[in-house]
Amino acid sequence: MRSLIKLNICIFVLFCTSCASFDRTYIEYGSTVYSVIVGNNHPAQTQAEYNNNSYSYAIFQFGRQEIAKFVLAYVNNGIYTWVGADMTKIHTDKYGKIIKTEGLDHDMELLNYDKKKKYAYLNLYDPDLLQIEYFFNSAELKNIERTYLENKIISKFEKERVKVEQIYWSKVNKYYYYNDRPIYSEQFIHPKLPILKASFYFK
């Protein structure tokens, strides 16, 4: 398994030499943090781009910052670990929900997360706020047409409301699924970070 992880990461470094890592510069207005706008829209991958990659990968983008490509390094106990060229890590569950980050300016971690329980505990870092109650509730799945790899598909759409009462923080996350896998999401993961857009491409 370790050799496979190393192989995946090595191939990914070559694959991403021209890809940008996250721009970590922010402008703060009051209690809200916005990313510096660089004029990049979240891209839609073509079938040819997908075919040119041997491994599962994801494209992440905070707000309107530059995009960053991550490779799926490994899956362990249902947790998917995506690794960037600068070794930043984003961990998701099988639904694409971000459970933990490592290497961002403001990292986070959900503890004892179970989609069926409707609550968990959240660790926030920089500044640190540990083991605070995190409530979430998802609406019923809906069928929505969208474009994926240049094809029109009928995806499953899920809206999730999240709330951290201790810091008066509440947001709405969005998830799209196709063939029982996440293909796109928009998530708020930390009060000091803008929305994180994610596109998933599984092999």
C-alpha positions in Angstrom: 0.0 0.0 0.0 2.8 2.4 0.9 4.5 1.9 -2.4 1.2 2.5 -4.2 0.8 5.8 -2.3 4.3 6.9 -3.2 3.8 6.0 -6.8 0.5 7.9 -7.0 2.1 11.0 -5.4 5.2 10.9 -7.6 3.1 10.6 -10.7 0.8 13.4 -9.5 3.8 15.8 -8.9 4.8 15.3 -12.6 1.1 15.7 -13.6 0.7 19.0 -11.7 4.0 20.8 -12.3 2.0 23.5 -14.2 -0.9 23.6 -11.8 -1.2 26.3 -9.2 -1.4 25.6 -5.5 -3.8 27.6 -3.3 -3.1 31.3 -3.2 -3.0 31.9 0.6 -3.5 35.7 0.5 -6.7 37.0 1.9 -8.5 40.3 2.4 -10.4 40.7 5.6 -13.5 42.8 6.0 -14.7 42.7 9.6 -15.3 39.1 10.6 -15.5 37.8 7.0 -12.5 36.7 5.0 -12.5 36.9 1.2 -10.0 35.4 -1.2 -8.1 37.7 -3.5 -9.9 37.6 -6.9 -7.6 36.4 -9.6 -10.3 36.1 -12.3 -10.5 32.3 -12.6 -13.8 30.4 -12.9 -14.1 26.8 -11.7 -13.3 24.8 -14.8 -15.3 22.0 -16.4 -13.0 19.1 -17.4 -13.3 17.8 -21.0 -13.5 14.1 -21.8 -10.0 14.4 -23.3 -8.5 15.9 -20.2 -10.1 13.1 -18.1 -8.8 10.5 -20.4 -5.3 11.9 -20.1 -5.2 11.1 -16.4 -4.4 7.7 -15.1 -5.6 8.3 -11.5 -8.7 9.7 -9.8 -8.3 13.4 -9.2 -10.2 16.4 -7.9 -10.1 20.1 -8.7 -10.5 22.5 -5.7 -11.0 26.2 -5.7 -11.5 28.6 -2.8 -13.8 31.5 -3.9 -12.4 32.8 -7.2 -8.7 31.9 -6.5 -6.6 29.9 -8.8 -7.6 26.2 -9.1 -5.5 23.4 -7.6 -5.5 19.8 -8.8 -5.3 17.0 -6.2 -4.7 13.3 -6.8 -6.5 10.6 -4.9 -3.6 9.1 -2.9 -5.5 6.4 -1.0 -8.8 5.4 0.6 -8.7 4.2 4.2 -11.8 3.1 6.1 -14.1 5.0 3.8 -12.0 8.2 3.9 -10.6 9.5 0.6 -7.3 11.4 0.9 -6.6 13.9 -1.9 -3.0 15.3 -2.1 -1.9 18.5 -3.8 1.5 19.2 -5.4 2.6 21.1 -2.2 1.5 18.1 -0.1 -1.7 19.9 1.2 -4.2 17.2 2.0 -8.0 17.3 1.9 -9.9 14.3 3.3 -13.5 13.5 2.2 -16.0 10.8 2.9 -17.6 8.8 0.1 -20.2 11.5 -0.4 -17.5 14.2 -1.0 -18.1 15.8 2.4 -14.8 17.4 3.6 -13.8 15.8 6.9 -10.4 17.1 7.5 -7.8 19.4 5.9 -4.0 19.6 6.4 -1.8 22.4 5.1 -4.3 25.2 4.6 -4.0 28.6 6.4 -7.0 27.6 8.4 -7.4 23.8 8.9 -10.4 21.9 10.2 -11.4 18.5 11.3 -14.7 16.8 12.0 -14.7 14.3 14.8 -17.0 11.3 15.1 -18.7 12.3 11.9 -21.6 10.1 10.8 -24.0 11.3 8.1 -26.9 9.6 9.9 -26.3 11.2 13.3 -26.9 14.8 12.3 -24.2 16.2 14.6 -20.5 15.9 15.2 -17.7 17.8 16.9 -15.5 20.3 15.0 -11.9 21.3 15.5 -11.0 24.7 14.0 -7.3 25.8 13.7 -5.7 29.2 13.4 -7.2 30.4 15.6 -7.8 27.2 17.6 -11.3 26.3 18.7 -11.6 22.6 19.6 -14.4 20.1 20.0 -17.3 22.5 19.4 -20.7 21.1 18.4 -21.4 20.9 14.7 -25.0 20.3 13.5 -26.0 19.3 10.0 -29.2 18.4 8.2 -29.7 17.4 4.6 -32.7 17.9 2.4 -34.2 15.1 0.3 -32.3 14.3 -2.9 -33.5 15.8 -6.1 -32.8 15.1 -9.8 -31.0 17.9 -11.6 -29.6 18.0 -15.1 -26.0 19.3 -15.4 -23.0 18.9 -17.7 -20.2 16.5 -16.7 -17.3 15.6 -18.9 -19.1 17.3 -21.8 -22.2 15.2 -21.4 -25.7 16.1 -20.2 -26.5 13.9 -17.2 -29.2 13.6 -14.5 -27.4 14.1 -11.2 -28.7 13.7 -7.7 -28.6 17.1 -5.8 -28.4 17.4 -2.0 -28.5 20.6 0.0 -27.0 20.4 3.5 -27.5 23.0 6.2 -24.7 23.3 8.8 -24.6 25.2 12.0 -22.1 25.9 14.8 -24.1 27.7 17.5 -21.1 28.5 19.7 -19.7 31.0 17.1 -23.1 31.9 15.4 -22.0 30.4 12.1 -24.4 28.7 9.7 -24.1 27.9 6.0 -25.6 25.8 3.2 -23.5 23.3 1.4 -24.4 21.7 -2.0 -23.5 18.3 -3.4 -24.1 16.7 -6.7 -23.8 12.9 -7.3 -23.7 10.7 -10.3 -23.6 6.9 -10.3 -23.5 7.0 -6.5 -20.3 9.1 -6.4 -19.8 12.8 -5.8 -19.0 14.9 -8.9 -19.3 18.4 -7.6 -19.8 20.2 -4.3 -19.7 23.7 -2.8 -18.8 23.7 0.9 -18.1 26.1 3.7 -15.5 24.4 5.9 -14.1 27.1 8.1 -15.4 30.6 9.1 -12.2 32.2 7.9 -12.2 30.6 4.5 -14.5 31.4 1.5 -16.6 28.8 -0.2 -14.7 25.7 -1.4 -15.7 24.4 -4.8 -14.7 20.8 -5.7 -15.1 18.7 -8.8 -14.4 15.0 -8.5 -13.2 12.7 -11.3 -12.9 9.0 -10.4 -11.2 6.3 -12.4 
